């Protein structure tokens, strides 16, 4: 999960921890302080629901190929499912 900045990443982390969701700093080639890793499956869905209840909205990352984007993710709306992939 990508937050806008490090401060928001800390707010997101606090919401997820309060909801008893597994969250940790991201690892891998695109890891940076504003990126958080959620667990997978039901655990990740619970985290997304907790964030949605806190007023967060979701959109696909620009690197997500347009053919793999859907308007919902396990019932949670994702705003820009049909936008084209940005050229990097």
N, C-alpha and C positions, 0 to 999 in steps of 0.2 A: 504494500500500500504506500503510495507516494503522498506526502503532505506538501502543502505549499512551501513551508519553510520549517526550520528546526523547532521554533516555538510551537507551531501548530502540531508538529509531530509529538511533542511532549504532551499537549492537550489530548490528542488522540490516544496516546499511550495510557494516560490517566483514566480515560473513559473505559478503555479495554480492560485495564487491570481491575477497575471497580466492578466491571461486569464478569470478572473471573475468567477472562479470555487469555489464551496463550499468545503473547506478543514478544518479539525480541528485535534487536537491531538487525537490519538486513545484512546479508553477506553476499559475496559474489561480485561480478565485474561492475555492476551498476550501483553498488552499495554506497550510500552517503547518509549523513545524519538525519535527513528528512524522510528516509525510507524505512518502513517497518515491515517485518515478516509476521503474518498471521499464520496460525496453524492451518491445516487443510480440512476439508469436509465440513461436518456439522460445527466444529469448533470455529472455523472461519466464518461460517454463516451467522453464528451467534454474535461474533464480533461485529460483523457488518450490520446486523440488526440493532445492536447496542449503539453504534454510531448513527444509524438512521434515526433512532429514537431521540438522540441528542441533537438532531437537526442537520446532520451532514447529508450531502447528496454525493452521488458517485458519477464518474465518467471514465471512459476507457483511456488508458495511457496511449499516447500517439504511436508507440511501437507495436501496439496490438493490431494485427492485420484486420482490415475492415471485414473480411469474410468470417472472422472468428468473433466479431462483436454481435451482441444481441441486445435488445432493448431492456431485458431484465436479466438478472443473475440470481437464480434460485428465488425468484419472486421479488427481488429488490430492483427498483428502476435504475437504469444506467442511461444518462441523458444523451450521450452523443453516439449512439450505436451506428448511425449511418453516415457519419462524417468520414471523409477520405483520410487515408494515412498521410501524415506530414512527411515531406521530403527532408531528410537529415543530411 
